[in-house]
Each structure stands twice: as C-alpha cells, then as structure tokens.
Amino acid sequence: MRSLERHRDVAAYALGVLDEADTFRFEDHLMECAGCSAQVTEFGPAARQLMLYRQATPRPVHPMAQPGPRLLDRLLEATAARHRRARRRMLYAVAASVVAALAGPALALMAGGGHGAVRVTATDERSGVWAQITTEDESWGSRLKLTVKDGAGPRTCRLVVIGRDGSEETVTSWQAQEHDARPDTVQGGAALHPGEIARYEVRTSDGEHLVTLQP
C-alpha cells in the first residue's frame, strides 16, 4: 500500500471495511502517523453510529450490505471541512488577540495619565491656605496629587481623605517652610475610589483645620 493510499484509508479502517492484510499494514502506518491517528479518533463517533444502524437494520436488508465508496468519500470530505473550519476559527482568534494587543496601548494613551482625573481648588479665608488636588481613579483606589500654598509655617501638615461613609484616611504629610508661600507639591494614594470620597481636608499635625476641598 503506497503512503498516500494509507492516508486515504483512515475512514475505511475506522469503519472496519479493510481486509485483513490492509488492516495489518495500516496499523503499522498508524503507529508512525500522528495525523491518521487523530483522524481515526475523530471517525469514532461516525463508526459507532453506523454500527448502531447496522444492528437496527430491518431483516429485508441483505446482512452483508456495507457502506459504499461514496459514503467513505463523504466522510473524508466532512472531516476535511471540519478541519478547515477549526483552522479558520484559530486564525480569527489569533487576529483578535493581535488587534487587542495593538489596541491596548492606544487605549491607554487615550485615557492618558488621566484615568478620569478630577481637579479641585479651594482657599480657606480664615487660614489663608490655598490648595489644589488632582484625583485619578485606579483599580486599587485613588491616586492623589496635592499642591499647597501656606505662608504660615513652619508646621507639619497632612492630607486627610473623608469617605462618604464617614471614614477618614491620612494620605500623606509634609513640612511647610517658615514664611514661604511658594507651593509645596506632594503625592499619595487612598484606598477609597473618587466616587467614595466626600471631601479632602488639609490639617496640621495637631489637628488644626487649614482648608477643605469639596469634589
């Protein structure tokens, strides 16, 4: 049996219509051909269905009736079509993953250092402290950037985030310089997301309120 013929006899072997000599030779070939082994496995359900049909065949049908060559051809064509569909699905999946990989950085650039950034500015008339805070939403909470102008130093100050549930979280602290109205910029992170924050407060380390920033 030539190599090409061995490949073509997959269906015949699975259906059990090869003679003893061809079966023996095909099984030798099967031990070395992973493709034919896979196709024999795929023909298993079809072979079982044909066996069930044969067992249920009415008696008027000749007991020696067997599937004809055209049936084997159709089974081979159906298997090949299924392989083509599987390859197309794989190519579509690869293409989709490439598009996602290329689009990801572009989307990140469009979202640009922003992540829905919100900026709030306030000045407290009593203390004279001016402050501006920028909040960016992150998966873990909020990224905060605070700029403060405080000419009443030196003193240690801190930024406190107050949640809508009444909880408080100290985000960061800094040292205001003596009689220096130049802005101080500090950064920090809060566990609360922007939508969960009711307000921001700048306080001294002793708890004195300096300015409130309301989103």
C-alpha positions in Angstrom: 0.0 0.0 0.0 1.5 3.4 -1.0 1.8 6.2 1.6 -0.9 8.3 0.0 -3.3 5.3 0.0 -2.6 4.7 3.6 -3.7 8.2 4.5 -6.8 7.8 2.4 -7.7 4.5 4.1 -8.4 6.2 7.5 -12.1 6.1 7.1 -12.1 2.5 5.8 -10.0 1.4 8.8 -12.3 3.2 11.3 -15.4 1.6 9.7 -13.8 -1.8 9.7 -14.1 -2.4 5.9 -10.4 -3.1 5.2 -9.4 -6.7 4.6 -7.0 -8.4 7.0 -3.8 -7.6 5.1 -4.6 -3.9 4.5 -5.7 -3.6 8.1 -2.3 -5.0 9.3 -0.4 -2.6 7.0 -2.5 0.4 8.0 -1.9 -0.3 11.7 1.8 -0.3 11.1 1.4 3.0 9.4 -0.8 4.3 12.2 2.0 3.8 14.7 4.1 6.4 12.9 1.5 8.9 11.6 0.0 11.2 14.2 -2.3 12.8 11.7 -4.0 9.4 10.8 -4.2 8.5 14.5 -6.1 11.8 15.2 -8.5 11.2 12.2 -9.2 7.6 13.3 -10.2 9.0 16.7 -12.5 11.6 15.0 -14.2 8.9 13.0 -15.0 7.0 16.2 -18.5 8.6 16.7 -19.4 8.1 13.0 -18.3 4.4 13.1 -20.4 3.9 16.3 -23.4 5.4 14.6 -23.1 3.1 11.6 -22.7 0.1 13.8 -25.9 1.0 15.7 -27.6 1.5 12.3 -26.4 -1.9 11.2 -27.7 -3.5 14.4 -31.1 -1.9 13.9 -31.3 -2.7 10.1 -34.5 -4.5 9.2 -34.1 -8.1 8.1 -35.1 -7.5 4.4 -31.8 -5.7 4.0 -29.0 -8.0 3.0 -26.9 -8.8 6.0 -23.7 -8.4 4.0 -24.6 -4.8 2.9 -21.7 -2.5 3.7 -21.1 1.3 3.3 -20.1 2.1 -0.3 -17.1 4.1 -1.5 -19.1 7.3 -1.9 -20.0 7.2 1.8 -16.3 7.0 2.7 -15.6 9.9 0.4 -18.3 12.0 2.0 -16.9 11.2 5.5 -13.5 12.2 4.4 -14.8 15.4 2.9 -16.8 16.2 6.0 -13.7 15.7 8.2 -11.6 17.9 6.0 -14.3 20.6 6.1 -14.3 20.4 9.9 -10.5 20.8 9.9 -10.8 23.9 7.7 -13.4 25.4 10.0 -11.2 24.8 13.0 -8.2 26.4 11.3 -10.4 29.5 10.4 -11.5 29.8 14.0 -7.9 29.6 15.2 -6.9 32.3 12.7 -9.8 34.5 13.8 -8.7 34.1 17.4 -5.1 34.9 16.7 -6.2 38.0 14.7 -8.4 39.1 17.5 -5.6 38.8 20.1 -3.3 40.8 17.8 -5.9 43.6 17.5 -6.4 43.6 21.3 -2.6 43.8 21.9 -2.2 46.7 19.5 -5.3 48.5 20.7 -4.4 48.2 24.4 -1.6 50.7 24.4 -3.6 53.1 22.2 -6.5 53.0 24.6 -4.1 53.6 27.5 -2.7 56.6 25.7 -6.2 57.9 25.1 -7.0 57.5 28.7 -3.8 59.4 29.2 -2.4 59.8 32.6 -6.0 60.7 33.4 -7.9 57.6 34.4 -10.9 60.1 34.7 -8.8 62.7 36.6 -10.7 65.3 38.7 -9.2 68.5 39.9 -10.5 70.7 42.8 -9.2 74.0 44.1 -10.1 75.9 47.3 -8.8 78.7 49.5 -9.7 79.0 53.2 -10.5 82.6 54.2 -9.5 82.1 57.8 -6.2 80.3 57.4 -5.3 81.8 54.0 -4.2 78.4 52.8 -4.7 77.7 49.1 -4.8 74.1 47.9 -5.4 72.2 44.6 -5.9 68.4 44.5 -6.0 66.1 41.4 -7.6 62.7 41.9 -7.2 59.8 39.4 -9.2 56.6 39.7 -7.1 53.4 39.9 -8.1 49.7 40.3 -6.8 49.9 44.0 -8.4 53.2 44.9 -7.3 56.8 44.1 -4.0 58.4 43.1 -3.7 61.9 44.6 -1.6 65.0 43.8 -1.8 67.9 46.2 -0.3 71.4 45.7 -0.5 73.7 48.8 0.5 77.4 49.4 0.9 78.0 53.1 2.8 81.1 54.3 2.2 80.5 58.0 4.9 77.9 58.5 6.9 76.2 59.8 4.5 73.4 60.6 3.8 69.9 59.8 0.7 69.3 57.7 -1.2 66.3 56.5 -3.8 65.5 53.8 -6.9 63.6 55.1 -9.5 61.9 52.9 -13.0 61.7 54.3 -15.2 59.0 52.8 -18.9 59.2 52.2 -19.3 56.6 55.0 -17.6 58.9 57.4 -14.3 57.1 57.5 -11.0 59.1 57.5 -7.7 58.2 55.9 -4.4 60.2 56.2 -2.9 60.0 52.8 0.4 61.9 53.2 2.2 64.6 55.2 4.8 67.3 54.6 6.7 70.2 56.3 5.5 73.7 55.5 8.6 76.0 55.4 8.8 79.1 57.5 7.0 82.1 55.9 7.3 80.6 52.5 4.3 81.0 50.2 5.8 79.0 47.4 3.7 75.9 46.6 4.5 72.5 48.1 3.5 69.5 46.0 3.0 66.1 47.5 1.6 62.8 46.2 -0.1 59.8 47.7 -2.7 57.2 47.4 -6.0 56.4 49.1 -7.9 53.1 49.4 -11.2 54.9 48.5 -12.2 55.4 44.9 -13.1 59.0 43.8 -16.8 58.3 43.9 -16.5 57.1 47.5 -14.7 60.3 48.7 -16.9 63.1 50.3 -14.1 65.7 50.7 -10.4 66.3 51.3 -9.0 68.3 54.3 -5.6 69.8 54.9 -4.8 69.8 58.6 -1.8 70.4 60.8 -0.3 67.5 62.7 -2.1 68.9 65.8 -5.5 68.6 64.1 -6.0 72.2 63.2 -8.1 72.6 60.1 -6.5 74.6 57.3 -8.6 74.1 54.1 -11.3 71.8 52.8 -11.6 70.7 49.1 -15.0 69.5 48.1 -15.3 67.4 44.9 
